[in-house]
Amino acid sequence: MQIYLVGGAVRDRLLGKPVKDRDWVVIGATEADMTSQGYQRVGADFPVFLHPETREEYALARTERKTAAGHKGFVTHFSPDVTLEEDLARRDLTINAIAQASDGELVDPFHGVRDLEAKQLRAVTEAFREDPLRILRVARFAAQLPGFQVEEHTLDMMIDMCAHGAMDELPGERVWQELHKALQAPAPERFFQVLDAANAWSPFFVELRGAERPPLGGATAENRLAACLASLAVEDIRAFCHRAKVPNAFRDFALMVVRYGDTLRRWREVDALELAGAVSACRGYHDADNLRPLLAYLRWRFECELSDLLAAVARSNVEVHARQFSETGPALGAALVRARAQLLRDAQRLQ
Ligand code: CTP
């Protein structure tokens, strides 16, 4: 049996990037060969094994044949006579179809090294079309590898796939997985540029088509997503997040930005009652520190310094806590709102 390092690990090593997961392909072995050497079988759809010590993934070489719609509609064929080249041929991009032998020698039948040097995201074969997830993978690689371009024929395939509804087949979970990687990447805006070039907005990203997209550099994934959604209506943010399986924490932060970002940003000018309502909705009266993520977003996005507001809310929390109120029940609630608004009004006047 021969074992090769494949996929992202080879690509990232050649790019001089840190390698996260190492995937291995095994040629000329049966399942019994693997288990007799202590590997543990894990794959449900095809034979993948965990190394007894490193726990890294070792897959038997396989070929795939499309049998149904969707990115899981494949029949896989594996046997000891599937060659390395056949296994590499089923992969998405040439830069992901390079194998490395244990002596370090590269096996690169589809010229992935050349495409790494030329910064090309190029499909290995026409079989690229068979997996709609690859459209989003290409968009995500464009975000992760600045300077890389989608090769022309590959883009044509993506356009054609989208025109035939390929994206409709994807589960929302996979959409979020790729979007999340893109949001953490050096150039997240490239993800949306590739979606645009391939006309891949429908069905998952329809609300984002044509939306304002500010520069996204130097921020967290949460801030970046919120910035991409900031020009949308609340119900459109909800619809998009539901469809693309955006985690609640990301969705709720984006909603907070849309609902209260402007009020906090213009806090010196707005009505104090409105400001108190926004602070309260952001749970700033529970703990002023709850405002920090939104204030950090506003600082990143608009370069506005809001530490005076944070200090004013923290001060008002201390004062309201220390004050004796004679009211009870709903009247107490109203008195608290009045007191807080008055404290914010005082803070607004301080320069
Ligand atoms: N692959 C593919 N088509 C897919 C998913 C994966 O051809 N839809 C192949 C590629 O060769 C890829 C390898 O399987 O390199 C491993 O996939 P995965 O670990 O999901 O991605 P990586 O390319 O390793 O990238 P990353 O780890 O950065 O997500």
Boltz pocket constraint, residues with backbone or C-beta under 6 A from the ligand:
constraints:
  - pocket:
      binder: B
      contacts: [[A, 6], [A, 7], [A, 8], [A, 9], [A, 20], [A, 21], [A, 23], [A, 90], [A, 91], [A, 92], [A, 93], [A, 96], [A, 97], [A, 131], [A, 133], [A, 134], [A, 137]]
      max_distance: 6.0
